[in-house]
């Protein structure tokens, strides 16, 4: 499969007549959950980033995918890892989302994460959901890498999700006059 770089994507977008700023604005209207993606390398160095491009891929077998910018400092660690964790943040964890979105600095505070005993992968303790994944496949996707994970363990807690909408961190309101519909049950 050919290696697609950021320059190729920028050229393709420009060739298609799509303004990159307008494209980003359009994509920001899609509300998505906020996750922290974590892994550990062979030397024990922990890596973590904030990511909103996360989705389920398959129920049988249980697969998820998450996209990571190839320009991210930690991209190589995720590309080479055998396991990674995805922590879906709740509405009270905007500070974590912001901390993990910034390159460098102290991200892993002792009381906020637990280490998986088998893989060494750090997972956010109080997250709405945590998924421990083995790396099933890593694929190129323009200026991002697409990590496909085979879900090995999952834990879910009650609460409301942190949501990224129009480049703002917010939450959803359930009940109280809002319209809700059962979906996929």
N, C-alpha and C positions, 0 to 999 in steps of 0.2 A: 504494500500500500504506500503511495507517495507521501512524503513528509510535507505537511501543509503548515506554513509559517504564518505569523501575524501579518507580515508584508503581503503574502498571497491573499489572505482574507481581506485586508484593507483594499487591495487592488480589485478583488472580486466584487466587494461592496461598491467601490467607486465605479467599476465598469458596469454594474447593474443600475447605476444612477441613484443609489440610495445614500443619503447623507448619514454618516456614522452617528452624529449627535441625534438626529431624528430617529434613527434605529434604536439607540439606547433609550431615548424617551419613550418610544413605543413599547419596548420590552419592560420598562419600569411600571407600566400599567397592569402587569400581571402580578398579582399578589402571590407570594410564596413564603413558605416557612423558612426559618433561619436555622442553620446547623453549624456545629463546630466539627470539623473533620480532623482526626488525630491519628498519629502513627508513631512508631519508634524505630530507629535504625539499629543496625547490628551492634553499635557501640553503646546503645542505651539512650541516645539523644532523642528527646521527645519533640515532635513537631505538631503544630495545630494551626488551622486557618478557619475563618468563617466562610461558609458557602451557602448559597441559596439555590444553586442549580442541582437539586436532588430530587429523585423520583423512584418509585417502584418500577421494576422492569418485568418481573415475573413472580407469580405466586408459587408455581411448581416447576422448577425448583425456586426457592426464595432468592431472588436477585434484586439488587438495587443499583442505581448508577448515580454518580456525582461527578461534576465537572470541576476541574482545577486549572487555573490559568498556567500556561507553560512558563510564563514570566515570573511566577511566584517563587520566592526564595526556597521554599520547601518542596517544590514540584518533584524534584529528583527523588526525594525521600519517599513520597507517595507512589511514584512510578515504580520504584524498586522494592517497595514493601510487600511482604507476604500477607500482612493483616493490617486492617485499619478500623477505626471506630467512627461512628456517626452519632452525634448527640443532638437531638432535636430540642431546641431551646424553648423554654416557657416564657410567658410575657414579663416575668420579673428578671430576665437575664440579658437585657439589652447591653449592660456593661460588659458581659463576657463576649457578646457578639462584636462589640467595638474593640475590645482588647485583642481578640484573635484576628481581627481584620487588619491590624497594623503589623507591618513587618518588623521583626526584632522585638526587644523588650521582654520583660518577664510575663509570660502567658500563663504558665501552670502554677497556680497558687495551691499549696498543700491541701487545704481544706475543701477545694472545689472539684477534685478529681480522684478517681480510684484507678489502680493499675489492674488490668486483667491478669490473673495469675498464670495463665497458660501462654499468652502471647506477648505480654508486656505492654500492650496498647493502653494508653490512658483514656478514660471515659469520664465525662462530666457527671458528677454524682447526682445532682438535683435536676438533671435534664428531664424534659417531658417524656422522651423516649431515647434509649440508647440501642444501637445496633453494632454488634461486633461482626466484622466481615473478613473473610479470606479474599485475597485478590483473585478474582476469576479471570479478568482480562483488563488490559489498558489499551485504549484505542486513541488515535489522533482525532481531533475535532476542531479544525481551524486553529485558533490561538489558544485552545484549551486541550487538555487530555481528558478522556472519558474513562473514569475508573468504574469498572463493573465489579461489584462485590457479591460474593455468595454469603448470605446471612447465616451465621453460626449460632448467634445468641441475640435475644431481644428482651428488653425490659421497658415497661410503660408505666407512667404515673399519671394521676389525675391533674388537670390544669388546662390552661388556655395557651395556645402557641404564640410565640413571638413571630411577627409577620413583617416581611419586607415589601413595602408598597410605595411606589413613587419616590424611591430612594430614602424612605423614612422607615424607622422601626416602629411598629405599632402592634396592636392585637386585634382580635375579632371580638365581637359582642354576640353572645348567644342568649336567646330568650329576650325578655324585656321589651317585647314589641317587634323585634327583628324577625324577618321571615327566615325560617329554616326548613330544610327538606332532608329527609333521610336519603342517603346516597349509598348505593352499593351494598346494601344489607340483604 
